[in-house]
Amino acid sequence: MTVQFPNESPDYRAARTALLRAEVDLRSQIEAVAAKRRALPMGGLIPTDYAFKGLDGTARPLSSLFGEHDTLAIYSLMYGPKATGPCPMCSAFLDGMTGQVSHISKRMAFAVVAESNPERLSALQGQMAWQDLPLLSADGTGYQTDYLAQSPDGDQLPMMNVFIRDGDGVRHFWGSEMFYAPSDWHPRHVDSIWPLWNLLDLTPQGRGDWMP
């Protein structure tokens, strides 16, 4: 099927048709990569059932976050104990996830952890209107370091990790390791689930050098 929009020139249609072929090829590659990801063998068992804390201070071990699901994604928010505010890029990402979490939770579990105490995170949740996000304190658990979301110097890093629960316990399945892979596009390791950048990529101006 050939489509056409009002008053477009032959040059536009030829260029758009060539782009469409590239877009279809890209979609095919994305699907192939997703299939490779789904085919990964299980990763290692978690070394400990990390004792996260809810915003009211109650214990929320990692294994309890799955709820009725067998899959759990955890995003590490860059908001350490010395930070005066959350990372703007993380904040933009989580603003988008806030509107999606009720849909995501029908299929899998999702949580956000940060290396700050529950009191600071509770204040942050109110400030950012993130009441729908499952926000937890990883302070003192070792999780952030073990799963590449904190450097040896204590710098916070924006990792996404996926865990699977099976008969043997809880295993790591996938992490956004592209954050650590040098490239011309660093650090676009979670862009595929970030509406902001995907929309800007559809415009003639693109992303430019703008940041949230």
Salt bridges, closest charged atoms under 4 A:
GLU8 OE2 - ARG13 NE 2.67
GLU23 OE1 - ARG16 NH2 3.13
GLU31 OE2 - ARG27 NH2 3.31
GLU68 OE2 - HIS69 NE2 3.76
ASP70 OD1 - ARG165 NE 3.66
ASP166 OD2 - ARG171 NE 3.76
ASP168 OD2 - ARG171 NH2 3.60
ASP191 OD2 - ARG207 NH1 2.53
ASP201 OD2 - ARG207 NH2 2.87
